[in-house]
Every structure is written in C-alpha cells, then in structure tokens.
C-alpha cells in the first residue's frame, strides 16, 4: 500500500531554451507559473519546433511524487491521482509512472487531450505556461470510487500542489478531511502567486489550512499571500510565523510552514517560532535550469516524512 498519495494536475512538459524575445512576446516572467490564455496558443508549437526540445512527465504534484518514489527506492511506496486524455501524451505520463514505480490512478477523459506545460528557459530560470485540458476535468467522483478511496485511506501522507485548487477543490476537501479523521498528514503547497491572489482560490486554500500539517512555498508566493491579505510586510519569517499560527482542527499537531528562498536559508515556522536552515549553493556552472526545483525539494521532504523523520 502506498505511503504517500499525490493528487494534482498531470501535464506533459514541453521544455526548451528561449530568448528574451519569446518572454516579451508572450508576457512571461522568470520563475512564474501561469494558466495559458488564447494569446499563448502558438507557444507550444514554437517550442516543439526547437532542436533542443524535451518532453518530460510533469505537473508539480506528479514531479514531487516521482522524486519521493525515487528517493524511497521501494516500488509502490507512492500513488498519484489526476486526469489525463486518451492519447499519446497521456501514454507518456503512464509510462513514466510505471518506470518510476509510482502507482498511477489516472481518471481518463476520452474527449479531451492530456494537459501540457510550456517550460520556457531563459538564463537557466524557467517560466511555466500551462494548458490544463484533461487535467482540468478531474472529478471527486473518481476519488470516491472504492479503488481510489482505499489508497487515500491507506496513505500516511497526502500531498497536493496549490494548482489542484483550480481543478477539484471538492477532492481536496475530501482528502484533507480524511487525514483529520485518520490522524494522518496532509501537505499543501502555495505553488504560485496567482493561487493566493485570485480570491476564490485563496478562499479554498484558507478553508484547507486548518487540516494542513505541512505548508510549503517559496519567498515570492509567501509575499504574494501577505500582500493579498493585507499584512503589509515582505518579511518572509514574519509571514511564515503567522501562517504557522492559524489554528489546526481535529486535534492535529501544530502546522509546520516551510518556505524556500532559492540559495538563501529555508525558513521553517512552528508555533510561531522560526528556524532557518542554510542551503548549500550550487555553482552557477553546475545549474542546468530551475524547472522542478521546488517540486524536487518537496519530494525529498515527503520521502523523509514517510521514513518517520520530521
């Protein structure tokens, strides 16, 4: 039985290096993640036409689950749910999970193509433009089916990136409540500034928060949250502290808020107390790109949690 369950938006990453001209043309920002608008439609074909294009099984939650699985080194320690299309991109995602030892429990939408993400890389910094397609059609009815519910009930740790809030808040409600009922761990990621800036998405995040044992994010997302709720501060430690003090429900232990800051120390707040953990900086010439960096961090963290570390 899987110890870690991820629920999110499965996407095929279409990744290539681009120029500043591409960023300007499509209004892209380094380090940002956005949902595609009609103006972004040609971007995917542009990337597909590049010599260095790579197709990578992606989606933030799926990335973290695959990393956790790789670190645990035992097949079947992780499971993943999301919606894909009945197509070649969907098959690539299924094959990637199978090869990695992740138990994939995909809902398959035969009428909609698998979601994709344009990963535009400029000076090693990535920008993400996501066309959700089938990923946007995940339904709580799939989670409620016996096979999926059995996995949810058996998992010690349940994780979703904040991006899943845009797709199936009902599924997140069910999963988070199940962790309260079972005394298991629910983990959530802020994921992107727009998740905390758009009022309905932020409302769902705040609804989930009392059940969230571990809240992840980076400094930009933390500051975007503070700005959105009118805290009038850019102090990451202060923001993490306040988020750690939002009351828990169902007798859960105090929340741990984990905010990464690139090569600067990672901030961890528990019960309003902050600890900073230094990061070993990677020399610039060793850095490939930043795509999936935060997802990999969470994957390693989840793997350690599954082994009983805190």
Beta strands, then each sheet from edge to edge (+ up, - down):
strand 1: 4-7
strand 2: 11-17
strand 3: 33-35
strand 4: 54-58
strand 5: 78-85
strand 6: 103-109
strand 7: 115-122
strand 8: 125-131
strand 9: 157-161
strand 10: 185-189
strand 11: 214-218
strand 12: 256-261
strand 13: 264-270
strand 14: 273-277
sheet 1: 6+ 5+ 1+ 9+ 10+ 11+ 12+ 13- 14+
sheet 2: 3+ 8+ 7- 2- 4+
end
